[in-house]
Every structure is written in C-alpha cells, then in structure tokens.
C-alpha cells in the first residue's frame, strides 16, 4: 500500500511500464483526427494569421491558405476576416470562379458543418458558387404587352393655335391694358369671360375673348356676354345674350354691356310665360313677344345715347340671344336678335348656316317647331303652327311698344337632335367661319365627338386664330346629348 492507503496492483505497474518503455519501437506519425476539437483548432490557427488579399476576378478558385503553426493555447479571436468572407468594399460582379457573395463565418456552433479549402474530405465542387442572381440593373427588360386601344375613346384633340395660309400678325397673348378712369372703375371690362352649365339634355359653353387688335392697342373688349338662369327645376329658362359694340366707338363696350343687361332683365321678368310658350310650341307668340322685348332694349339704348350726348349710331350694339328650356323633355331652341353675327349648327360632322334671312315686312322666318318635345300641329289652346304668319297677331302681353331698331329683327325656333352642336356667335367668329374653310374644318374635328369640351379646351377652341381676323370673339355652343 502507498502512504495514503492505496493499494498497488500489478496491472497498473504494467500500464506505466509500457507507456515509458524506451525499448518499444516507434509507431510513426499520428494520423490526423477528424474530431470537433481538431476542426476548432484548425479554424483558430487559420484566423490567427493575417488574411491573404482577395483573389482576382479571373481566378477560377481561391489559392489554398498557407500552413499555420499550431499554438499551444488558442489565441484571442482577432478582427480580420476569414479567407472565405467577402472584403469590406463592395465586391466586383460575380464570376463563375469567385467565392459566394456571403460566406459562412465559422462559430463553435456551426463548425461541424463547415468545410475549408484545405480539408481533404471537401468535394471539388464545394467552392463552386451558386448561380448568381442578376441585379435589377443587370436584368434585361422584358417585353411588356402593348395596351389595346379603347374603341370607345376619342382621338386626342389637335393642338393647332392658328389656321390659314400663315400666322396672324399680332401676338397670341394680351399686350396692353385699357386706360382706366379712377372714378369709373365699374366700366372696366375683363380681357376674357368664360362660363358654362348643363341642363336637361344639353351642355352649354360660352366664352368672350378680346381680339388680337384690341389687345395690341390697349383697347377694351367691345363684345359683351351674359348667361343667366331664371326660375327653378324644369320650369327654369336659360338666356344667353351676345352683344357687340360699334367698332371705333369709345363707348362701344358700355353699349354692349347695357344691351345684354336690359334684354336680360326683360326676359327675366317674363320668363315664366316664355318658358311655357317654348314647351307648348307657340311659335307665333314667341316671335311677337321677343320682338317687342328687343325693341324695348334698343329704345333704352337710344335713351342712353341721348343722356351721354352721343349719336344713336354710336351708342348701340348688335344683339343675339338664345333661349333654352331646362325641361329635359323639351328640345326646342329659340334664337332671336338684331345685327351682325352668326348662327350655325354642326350636324353629322358638317356645318350648317342657320342665319335667318332678313325678312320682308309681314313675312316670317324659320320653320314650324314640330316633334322632339314640342306639339305636333296644334296646341291645347288652339294655336296652330303654320308658316302662314301674315295674319295680324294681337299685342303682346309682355311689354309696351317701343320704336323699332335700325336693324331688322331675326327669329328662329328649331328642334335639336341628339348629337347636334348649336353655335351662336358675334361677327368676330362668324366672319372667319364663313371666310376661312380651314377654321370650320378644324372646329368640326374638335367638336364632332359627343363629349363636349371642358371650359379650358373650349376657350382654346374659340381663340383659334386666323390671319386677317383680329376682332373680338364671342361664341356660345350647345351640345345635345
């Protein structure tokens, strides 16, 4: 027994003897192990040395790392990266021989699954990178299917700003403002007026633009425009009045504004009876009553000229009006007025000049209003719709009689059809429509679709310029649904 009470056995002595027996033959170099500790020591020894530079892009495989001496104790893990990790800078585009962009960094928990370049058991294809996914910049654009055109869509509107054999003389935009009187600022007239509405089966667009000549000389717009609705619901009546003052008259714009204001007041006071006559198709009563309303308006213009100490020919204006019922069952459109201007209809892509001829005394104009919401031949009150208008009619109940104007009275009652476009305009647009075929063709292409233009588009259409025509332009268009 030993000093601590242990008992020596023979087998123990034999084991120590065999271990330190110098006569035992050498067994040769030990075979490398493949245990967890061996793999961990191999990885630690590798990272202890400075990492080699990244392999060039042309290399098919990274070179094997230099052999490292085994340290007696594992050193502290340094910051340099392992050879299989990507460098700090963004790598070059991957090639078939480069390392994967994101390599696995060995940790004690993943060492059993790791393989190194010097591991003899690693298969030759262990370092072949997976197929690289191209970046969004490298991806080839794929052909997208072209959208099919909508058969119900309309072609884009033309962008032409003028028609004819050359550009107009004046600039397209306003240049000078009119001279203002500080005591009469209410008499100032804006360069452009734009309005619109939608009632029943029609869409209304109205615009008045100062002419290129007046814009250049700093003169006020001589044309005046009034759009007004009287009444409510289906009984409402819409009036659109267009007036044009005498050219070169200093008070032309004031006379045009007075003409619109006075005819508007007269129609507004009698709108209930007028709306009823339009729906009932009482053409004779309409013509007689509107004639008297127009005469009274021109009587006031003459009285205004006398107060301003002006000649009646200076303080006057052409006047053209449209009456439109808000009742969707009524498609009767009534025109009346005095003086220069135009009344046109765009039907099936072609223009029709509806300007009534100057009537002889006792003669009628236009056609009877039949169908499309109007009575066929006779009203419930026994009024017959006939072209024989030579019969003397009783005095109108609307207004008292006034001296007639110098110009003859014009009247027309027509029935609108779906798809029609009715245009009432001053002489500034009527003259180029009659004198320059290119203008009518261009507007027909823009206004032929059933969808009416917006306010901005309509303003551009009315302002389509023509060389040699630089007067004010005022136009009212009615699109029938």
C-alpha positions in Angstrom: 0.0 0.0 0.0 1.0 3.6 -0.5 1.4 6.2 2.1 -2.3 7.3 1.5 -3.5 3.8 2.0 -3.8 3.0 -1.7 -3.1 -0.5 -2.9 -0.8 -1.0 -5.9 -1.9 -3.6 -8.4 0.1 -5.4 -10.9 -1.9 -4.3 -13.9 -1.2 -0.6 -13.0 2.5 -1.2 -13.0 2.4 -2.9 -16.3 0.5 0.0 -17.9 3.1 2.6 -16.7 5.9 0.4 -17.8 4.5 0.0 -21.3 4.0 3.8 -21.5 7.6 4.7 -20.6 9.4 1.7 -22.0 12.3 3.1 -24.1 12.7 -0.2 -25.9 9.3 0.0 -27.5 9.5 0.6 -31.3 8.3 4.0 -32.7 4.7 3.8 -34.1 5.2 6.5 -36.7 3.4 9.8 -37.2 -0.1 10.0 -35.9 -2.9 10.2 -38.3 -4.8 13.5 -38.3 -8.0 13.3 -36.4 -11.4 14.5 -37.5 -13.0 15.3 -34.2 -14.8 18.5 -33.2 -11.7 19.8 -31.2 -9.5 19.2 -34.2 -11.7 21.2 -36.5 -12.0 24.0 -34.0 -8.2 24.2 -33.5 -7.7 24.2 -37.3 -10.1 27.1 -37.7 -8.5 29.1 -34.9 -5.0 28.5 -36.2 -6.1 29.8 -39.6 -7.6 33.1 -38.5 -4.5 33.8 -36.3 -2.5 34.7 -39.4 -3.2 37.9 -41.5 -5.8 37.2 -44.3 -4.4 37.0 -47.8 -5.6 39.5 -50.4 -8.9 38.7 -52.2 -8.4 36.6 -55.3 -8.6 38.2 -58.7 -11.8 38.1 -60.6 -10.2 35.9 -63.3 -9.1 33.2 -60.9 -11.1 30.1 -61.2 -10.6 29.1 -57.5 -9.0 30.8 -54.5 -5.4 29.7 -53.7 -5.0 27.5 -50.6 -4.1 29.4 -47.4 -0.5 29.0 -46.0 0.1 26.4 -43.4 -0.1 27.7 -39.9 1.8 26.6 -36.9 -0.2 25.3 -34.0 -0.1 27.4 -30.9 0.0 25.8 -27.5 -3.1 27.7 -26.5 -6.0 29.3 -28.5 -5.3 33.0 -29.1 -7.9 35.7 -28.8 -10.1 36.0 -32.0 -8.7 38.9 -34.0 -10.8 41.3 -36.1 -9.5 40.3 -39.6 -12.0 38.2 -41.6 -11.5 34.7 -42.8 -10.5 34.0 -46.4 -14.0 32.8 -47.2 -15.6 36.0 -46.1 -16.2 38.9 -48.5 -14.0 42.1 -48.2 -15.2 45.3 -46.7 -15.5 47.1 -50.1 -18.4 46.1 -52.4 -17.2 43.1 -54.4 -17.0 43.0 -58.2 -19.7 41.3 -60.2 -19.6 37.6 -59.5 -17.9 35.3 -61.9 -18.0 31.5 -62.1 -14.8 31.2 -60.2 -15.4 33.7 -57.4 -16.4 32.9 -53.9 -20.1 33.2 -52.9 -21.0 36.8 -52.0 -22.0 35.8 -48.5 -19.8 33.1 -47.0 -20.5 31.4 -43.6 -18.2 32.5 -40.8 -17.3 29.6 -38.5 -18.6 29.6 -35.0 -18.4 26.9 -32.4 -22.0 26.0 -33.0 -21.6 25.6 -36.8 -18.1 24.1 -37.0 -19.3 20.5 -37.6 -21.0 21.7 -40.8 -18.1 23.8 -42.1 -15.6 22.7 -44.8 -12.3 24.5 -45.5 -10.3 24.7 -48.7 -7.6 22.5 -47.2 -10.0 19.9 -45.9 -9.1 16.8 -47.9 -12.6 15.5 -47.5 -14.3 18.5 -49.1 -15.6 17.6 -52.6 -14.1 19.5 -55.5 -17.4 21.3 -56.2 -17.7 22.6 -52.6 -16.4 26.0 -53.7 -18.3 26.4 -56.9 -20.6 29.4 -56.3 -24.3 29.1 -56.9 -25.8 30.7 -60.0 -25.6 34.5 -59.4 -28.9 36.3 -59.5 -28.6 39.4 -61.7 -29.2 42.7 -60.1 -32.1 44.9 -61.2 -29.7 47.0 -63.3 -28.3 43.8 -65.0 -31.7 42.3 -65.7 -32.8 42.5 -69.3 -36.1 44.3 -69.7 -38.9 42.0 -70.6 -41.2 43.0 -73.4 -44.4 44.3 -71.9 -47.7 43.7 -73.7 -48.9 46.7 -75.5 -52.3 48.0 -74.2 -55.1 47.6 -76.7 -56.8 50.9 -77.7 -60.2 51.5 -76.3 -62.7 51.5 -79.2 -64.9 54.0 -77.3 -62.1 56.5 -76.6 -61.9 59.7 -78.7 -58.7 60.7 -80.5 -56.5 63.4 -78.9 -57.6 66.9 -79.6 -55.5 68.9 -82.1 -53.0 71.5 -80.7 -53.0 73.9 -83.6 -53.1 77.5 -82.4 -53.9 79.1 -85.8 -55.2 78.1 -89.2 -54.9 79.6 -92.7 -52.0 80.4 -95.0 -49.8 81.9 -92.3 -49.6 83.0 -88.7 -51.6 86.1 -87.6 -49.9 89.5 -87.4 -50.4 90.1 -83.7 -49.2 88.2 -80.7 -51.4 85.5 -79.2 -51.3 86.9 -75.7 -52.5 90.2 -74.3 -50.0 93.1 -74.6 -51.6 96.3 -73.2 -54.4 97.1 -70.8 -57.0 99.7 -71.5 -56.8 103.1 -69.8 -58.7 103.2 -66.6 -60.7 106.1 -65.1 -60.4 106.1 -61.2 -64.0 107.4 -61.0 -65.4 104.9 -63.4 -63.8 101.6 -62.5 -67.1 99.8 -62.8 -66.8 100.3 -66.6 -63.7 98.2 -66.9 -64.0 95.0 -69.0 -62.0 91.9 -68.5 -59.9 90.5 -71.3 -61.7 87.1 -71.3 -65.0 85.8 -69.9 -65.8 82.1 -69.7 -68.9 80.3 -68.5 -70.8 77.0 -68.8 -73.7 74.9 -67.5 -75.6 71.7 -68.0 -79.4 71.4 -68.0 -81.8 68.8 -69.4 -80.2 67.1 -72.4 -77.7 69.8 -73.3 -74.3 71.2 -72.2 -73.6 74.9 -72.5 -70.3 76.5 -73.1 -69.8 80.3 -73.5 -66.7 82.5 -74.0 -65.9 86.0 -74.9 -62.3 87.0 -75.9 -60.7 90.3 -76.6 -59.4 90.4 -80.2 -55.7 90.5 -81.1 -56.0 94.0 -82.4 -57.6 95.4 -79.2 -55.0 93.5 -77.1 -52.2 95.1 -79.1 -53.6 98.7 -78.9 -54.8 98.5 -75.3 -58.5 98.9 -76.2 -61.3 97.3 -74.2 -63.2 94.3 -75.4 -66.3 95.6 -77.3 -68.2 92.3 -77.1 -70.3 91.5 -74.1 -71.6 88.1 -72.8 -74.5 87.4 -70.4 -75.5 83.9 -69.2 -78.5 83.8 -66.8 -81.0 81.2 -65.4 -84.5 82.3 -64.4 -86.7 80.0 -62.4 -86.2 76.6 -60.8 -86.4 73.0 -61.8 -87.9 72.0 -65.2 -89.6 75.4 -65.4 -86.3 77.2 -65.5 -85.3 79.2 -68.6 -81.7 79.8 -69.6 -80.8 83.0 -71.5 -77.5 83.6 -73.3 -77.0 87.1 -74.8 -74.1 88.2 -77.0 -73.7 91.8 -77.9 -71.0 93.6 -80.0 -70.4 97.4 -79.8 -69.7 99.6 -82.8 -66.1 99.5 -83.9 -64.0 102.6 -83.2 -66.6 104.0 -80.8 -65.2 104.9 -77.3 -68.3 103.7 -75.5 -68.8 100.6 -77.6 -68.1 98.2 -74.6 -70.6 100.2 -72.5 -73.4 100.0 -75.0 -72.8 96.2 -75.5 -73.0 95.6 -71.7 -76.2 97.7 -71.4 -77.8 95.8 -74.3 -77.1 92.4 -72.5 -78.2 93.7 -69.2 -81.5 95.2 -70.4 -82.6 92.3 -72.5 -81.7 90.0 -69.6 -83.9 92.0 -67.3 -86.8 92.0 -69.7 -86.6 88.2 -70.3 -86.2 87.5 -66.6 -89.4 89.4 -65.8 -91.4 87.3 -68.4 -89.5 84.0 -68.1 -92.5 82.0 -66.8 -94.6 82.8 -69.8 -91.7 82.4 -72.2 -90.8 79.0 -70.8 -94.4 77.9 -71.1 -94.6 79.1 -74.7 -91.4 77.2 -75.6 -92.6 73.9 -74.2 -96.0 74.3 -75.8 -94.5 75.3 -79.2 -96.3 78.6 -79.5 -94.1 79.9 -82.2 -96.1 83.0 -83.1 -96.4 84.2 -79.6 -92.7 83.7 -79.0 -91.7 85.7 -82.1 -94.1 88.5 -81.3 -93.2 88.8 -77.7 -89.4 88.6 -78.2 -89.6 91.1 -81.0 -91.2 93.6 -78.6 -88.7 92.8 -75.8 -85.8 93.5 -78.3 -87.4 96.8 -79.4 -87.7 98.0 -75.9 -84.0 97.2 -75.3 -82.9 99.3 -78.2 -85.2 102.1 -77.1 -83.3 102.2 -73.8 -80.0 102.3 -75.8 -81.2 105.3 -77.7 -82.2 107.0 -74.5 -78.8 106.2 -73.0 -77.1 107.8 -76.0 -79.1 110.9 -75.5 -78.1 111.2 -71.9 -74.4 110.8 -72.9 -74.8 113.4 -75.7 -73.9 110.8 -78.3 -75.5 109.9 -81.6 -77.7 106.8 -81.5 -75.5 105.1 -84.1 -72.5 105.4 -81.8 -74.2 104.1 -78.6 -75.7 100.9 -80.0 -74.7 97.2 -80.4 -75.7 94.1 -82.3 -77.6 91.7 -80.0 -78.1 87.9 -80.4 -79.8 85.7 -77.9 -80.6 82.0 -77.2 -83.4 80.7 -75.0 -83.0 77.2 -73.7 -85.6 75.4 -71.6 -84.3 73.3 -68.6 -87.0 70.7 -69.2 -85.3 67.5 -70.5 -88.5 66.7 -72.5 -88.2 69.9 -74.5 -85.6 70.2 -77.2 -86.8 73.5 -78.8 -84.1 76.1 -79.1 -85.1 79.7 -79.8 -82.9 82.3 -81.4 -83.7 86.0 -81.7 -81.7 89.2 -82.2 -80.6 92.2 -84.2 -77.4 93.0 -86.1 -74.3 91.1 -87.3 -73.3 87.7 -86.1 -73.8 84.1 -86.9 -76.0 81.1 -86.0 -74.5 77.7 -87.1 -75.2 74.1 -86.4 -72.7 71.2 -86.6 -74.6 68.0 -87.5 -73.0 64.8 -88.7 -69.6 66.5 -88.9 -70.8 69.2 -91.4 -71.6 72.9 -90.7 -75.0 74.4 -91.5 -75.5 78.1 -91.6 -78.9 78.8 -89.9 -78.7 82.6 -90.0 -82.3 83.7 -90.8 -82.6 85.9 -93.9 -83.6 89.5 -93.4 -87.4 89.3 -93.5 -89.7 91.4 -95.6 -92.5 93.2 -93.8 -95.2 90.8 -92.9 -93.1 87.7 -93.7 -92.0 85.0 -91.3 -88.7 83.2 -90.9 -87.7 79.7 -89.9 -89.7 76.6 -89.8 -92.5 75.3 -87.6 -91.4 73.6 -84.4 -92.6 70.0 -84.6 -91.6 67.0 -82.7 -88.8 66.3 -80.1 -90.8 67.6 -77.2 -92.9 70.3 -79.0 -96.5 70.0 -80.0 -97.2 68.5 -83.5 -99.5 70.9 -85.2 -101.8 72.5 -82.7 -101.6 73.4 -79.1 -104.2 72.8 -76.4 -105.2 76.4 -76.7 -105.9 76.0 -80.4 -102.8 77.8 -81.7 -101.7 76.3 -85.0 -98.1 76.0 -86.0 -98.1 77.2 -89.6 -95.9 79.1 -92.0 -98.7 81.5 -92.8 -97.6 84.2 -90.4 -99.1 87.1 -92.4 -102.1 87.1 -90.1 -102.1 90.1 -87.7 -101.3 89.0 -84.2 -102.7 90.6 -81.1 -100.4 92.9 -79.0 -98.0 91.0 -76.8 -98.7 91.0 -73.0 -95.0 91.2 -72.2 -94.0 94.9 -72.6 -95.2 98.1 -74.1 -94.3 99.0 -77.6 -91.1 100.8 -78.4 -89.7 102.4 -81.6 -88.0 99.6 -83.7 -84.2 99.5 -84.1 -82.4 100.4 -87.3 -81.6 96.7 -88.0 -84.4 94.2 -88.8 -85.4 91.6 -86.2 -84.3 88.0 -86.7 -86.0 85.0 -85.2 -85.7 81.2 -85.5 -87.1 78.3 -83.5 -85.5 74.9 -84.2 -85.6 71.5 -82.8 -82.4 69.9 -81.7 -81.4 66.3 -82.4 -79.1 64.1 -80.4 -75.5 64.8 -81.4 -76.1 68.4 -82.7 -74.0 71.3 -81.7 -75.6 74.7 -82.0 -73.3 77.7 -82.2 -74.3 81.4 -81.7 -71.5 83.9 -82.2 -70.6 87.5 -82.8 -69.2 88.8 -86.0 -65.6 88.2 -84.8 -66.1 84.4 -85.2 -68.9 84.3 -87.7 -66.8 86.1 -90.4 -63.8 83.7 -90.3 -66.2 80.7 -90.2 -67.7 81.9 -93.4 -64.5 83.1 -95.0 -61.8 80.6 -94.0 -62.8 76.9 -94.6 -59.9 75.7 -92.6 -61.3 77.2 -89.4 -64.7 75.4 -89.8 -62.9 72.1 -90.6 -60.6 72.4 -87.5 -63.5 73.2 -85.2 -65.6 70.4 -86.7 -62.9 67.9 -85.8 -62.6 69.2 -82.2 -66.4 69.5 -81.6 -67.6 66.4 -83.5 -67.3 64.0 -80.6 -70.4 63.7 -78.5 -68.4 64.6 -75.3 -68.4 68.4 -75.0 -65.0 70.0 -74.3 -64.1 71.4 -70.9 -64.1 75.1 -70.2 -60.3 75.5 -70.8 -60.5 73.4 -74.0 -63.5 75.4 -75.3 -61.7 78.7 -74.6 -58.7 77.5 -76.7 -61.1 76.4 -79.5 -62.9 79.8 -79.6 -59.5 81.5 -79.6 -58.2 79.6 -82.6 -56.6 82.4 -84.6 -56.9 83.1 -88.3 -54.7 85.6 -90.2 -56.7 88.7 -91.2 -59.4 88.3 -88.5 -58.4 90.1 -85.3 -61.8 91.3 -83.8 -63.3 90.3 -80.5 -64.7 86.8 -80.5 -67.8 85.7 -78.5 -69.3 82.3 -79.0 -72.0 80.2 -77.3 -72.1 76.4 -78.1 -74.8 74.0 -77.0 -74.0 70.2 -77.2 -77.1 68.0 -77.4 -76.8 64.6 -75.6 
